[in-house]
């Protein structure tokens, strides 16, 4: 029988990474099926989850440049998934608002797969499901906190290019 420590190491060292990669690839395929790019799809998902926000706010959350967000927003608007409207807090800014008329197509896509996803939980009792829910919430918190910390590190270093340059310099200084 596998020890708790060995099982925990297997989960944290291998399974989480494999799960993350398979999730990214699955969401790439979902985006393609919806006629979107992967960043477009996840930005739309953030707007649906968190509600209307400005492009700058979306850029901060995602770590995408404002130029990249401009492209994402343009594609989402052209596809009819998002509309721009004046920000009530600052009329000079525009908020990005998911288009309710287009969201049923996205929800329908996921509803068609809901039974498959729910079947993953078959055979687990209430306590096991609670443990899964706890793990997933911890993983979400870890990912969100980690992403924010990495972005802060990038900003503190003077941006992506400065951080890449510094990382390259540090790697060349390491003894062989």
C-alpha positions as CSV (number, residue, x, y, z in Angstrom):
1,X,0.0,0.0,0.0
2,X,1.2,3.5,-0.9
3,X,2.1,5.7,2.1
4,X,0.4,9.0,2.7
5,X,3.6,10.9,2.0
6,X,4.2,8.9,-1.3
7,X,0.6,9.6,-2.4
8,X,0.9,13.3,-1.5
9,X,4.2,13.5,-3.4
10,X,2.6,11.8,-6.5
11,X,-0.3,14.2,-6.4
12,X,1.8,17.4,-6.0
13,X,4.7,16.4,-8.2
14,X,2.9,14.7,-11.1
15,X,-0.9,14.5,-11.1
16,X,-1.5,18.2,-10.5
17,X,0.9,19.1,-13.3
18,X,-0.7,16.6,-15.7
19,X,-4.2,17.8,-14.7
20,X,-3.2,21.4,-15.3
21,X,-1.8,20.6,-18.8
22,X,-4.8,18.5,-19.8
23,X,-7.2,21.2,-18.5
24,X,-5.3,23.9,-20.6
25,X,-5.5,21.7,-23.7
26,X,-9.2,20.9,-23.1
27,X,-10.0,24.6,-22.8
28,X,-8.0,25.3,-26.0
29,X,-10.3,22.8,-27.7
30,X,-13.4,24.4,-26.2
31,X,-12.2,27.8,-27.4
32,X,-11.7,26.4,-30.9
33,X,-15.2,24.8,-30.8
34,X,-16.7,28.2,-29.8
35,X,-14.7,30.0,-32.6
36,X,-12.5,31.8,-30.1
37,X,-8.8,31.8,-29.2
38,X,-7.8,30.4,-25.8
39,X,-7.2,33.8,-24.2
40,X,-10.5,35.1,-25.7
41,X,-12.3,32.2,-24.1
42,X,-10.8,32.6,-20.7
43,X,-11.3,36.4,-20.7
44,X,-15.0,35.8,-21.6
45,X,-15.1,33.3,-18.7
46,X,-13.7,35.9,-16.3
47,X,-16.2,38.4,-17.4
48,X,-19.1,35.9,-16.9
49,X,-17.7,34.9,-13.5
50,X,-16.8,38.3,-12.1
51,X,-19.1,40.6,-14.0
52,X,-18.4,43.7,-16.1
53,X,-15.0,45.3,-15.9
54,X,-12.8,47.6,-17.8
55,X,-10.1,46.3,-20.2
56,X,-7.4,47.5,-17.8
57,X,-8.9,45.5,-15.0
58,X,-9.1,42.4,-17.3
59,X,-5.4,43.0,-18.3
60,X,-4.4,43.2,-14.6
61,X,-6.3,40.0,-13.7
62,X,-4.9,38.0,-16.7
63,X,-1.4,39.5,-17.0
64,X,-2.0,40.1,-20.7
65,X,-0.7,43.4,-22.0
66,X,-3.3,46.2,-22.7
67,X,-2.5,45.7,-26.4
68,X,-3.3,42.0,-26.2
69,X,-6.5,42.8,-24.3
70,X,-7.5,45.3,-27.0
71,X,-7.2,42.4,-29.5
72,X,-9.1,40.0,-27.2
73,X,-11.9,42.5,-26.7
74,X,-12.2,43.3,-30.4
75,X,-12.6,39.6,-31.2
76,X,-15.1,39.1,-28.4
77,X,-17.1,42.1,-29.5
78,X,-17.0,41.1,-33.2
79,X,-18.1,37.6,-32.3
80,X,-21.0,39.1,-30.3
81,X,-20.0,37.7,-26.9
82,X,-19.2,41.1,-25.3
83,X,-20.3,44.7,-25.7
84,X,-18.7,47.9,-24.5
85,X,-20.6,50.3,-22.4
86,X,-19.7,53.5,-20.5
87,X,-18.3,52.8,-17.0
88,X,-20.8,54.3,-14.6
89,X,-17.9,55.2,-12.2
90,X,-15.9,57.0,-14.9
91,X,-17.7,57.8,-18.2
92,X,-14.3,58.2,-19.9
93,X,-13.8,54.4,-19.5
94,X,-15.7,51.6,-21.1
95,X,-16.8,48.4,-19.3
96,X,-16.8,45.1,-21.0
97,X,-20.2,43.3,-20.5
98,X,-21.0,39.8,-21.5
99,X,-23.8,39.6,-24.1
100,X,-26.7,37.6,-22.5
101,X,-28.0,36.7,-25.9
102,X,-24.8,34.8,-26.8
103,X,-24.1,33.1,-23.5
104,X,-26.8,30.4,-24.0
105,X,-24.6,29.0,-26.8
106,X,-21.7,28.7,-24.4
107,X,-23.9,27.3,-21.6
108,X,-25.4,24.8,-24.0
109,X,-21.9,23.6,-24.9
110,X,-21.1,23.0,-21.3
111,X,-24.6,21.5,-20.5
112,X,-24.0,18.9,-23.1
113,X,-20.9,17.7,-21.2
114,X,-22.3,18.2,-17.7
115,X,-23.3,14.6,-17.2
116,X,-19.8,13.4,-18.2
117,X,-18.2,15.8,-15.7
118,X,-20.6,14.8,-13.0
119,X,-19.9,11.1,-13.6
120,X,-16.3,11.8,-12.5
121,X,-17.7,12.1,-9.0
122,X,-19.6,8.8,-9.0
123,X,-18.5,6.4,-6.3
124,X,-17.3,9.1,-3.8
125,X,-19.2,9.5,-0.6
126,X,-20.1,12.8,1.0
127,X,-16.8,13.1,3.0
128,X,-14.7,12.3,0.0
129,X,-16.6,14.9,-2.1
130,X,-16.0,17.4,0.6
131,X,-12.3,16.6,0.5
132,X,-12.2,17.0,-3.3
133,X,-14.0,20.3,-2.9
134,X,-11.5,21.5,-0.3
135,X,-8.6,20.4,-2.4
136,X,-10.0,22.2,-5.5
137,X,-10.6,25.4,-3.5
138,X,-7.1,25.3,-2.1
139,X,-5.7,24.7,-5.6
140,X,-7.7,27.7,-7.0
141,X,-6.4,29.9,-4.1
142,X,-2.8,28.6,-4.7
143,X,-3.0,29.3,-8.4
144,X,-4.6,32.8,-8.0
145,X,-2.2,33.8,-5.3
146,X,0.8,32.4,-7.2
147,X,-0.2,34.2,-10.4
148,X,-0.5,37.5,-8.6
149,X,2.9,37.0,-6.9
150,X,4.6,36.2,-10.1
151,X,3.0,39.2,-11.8
152,X,4.2,41.4,-9.0
153,X,7.7,40.0,-9.3
154,X,7.6,40.8,-13.1
155,X,6.5,44.4,-12.4
156,X,9.0,44.8,-9.6
157,X,11.8,43.6,-12.0
158,X,10.8,46.3,-14.5
159,X,8.6,44.2,-16.8
160,X,8.9,40.9,-18.7
161,X,11.9,41.9,-20.8
162,X,13.9,43.1,-17.8
163,X,13.0,39.9,-15.9
164,X,14.0,37.7,-18.8
165,X,17.3,39.6,-19.1
166,X,18.0,39.2,-15.4
167,X,17.1,35.5,-15.4
168,X,19.4,34.9,-18.4
169,X,22.2,36.8,-16.6
170,X,21.7,34.8,-13.4
171,X,21.7,31.5,-15.4
172,X,25.0,32.4,-17.1
173,X,26.6,33.2,-13.7
174,X,25.9,29.7,-12.2
175,X,28.9,27.5,-12.0
176,X,28.9,24.4,-14.2
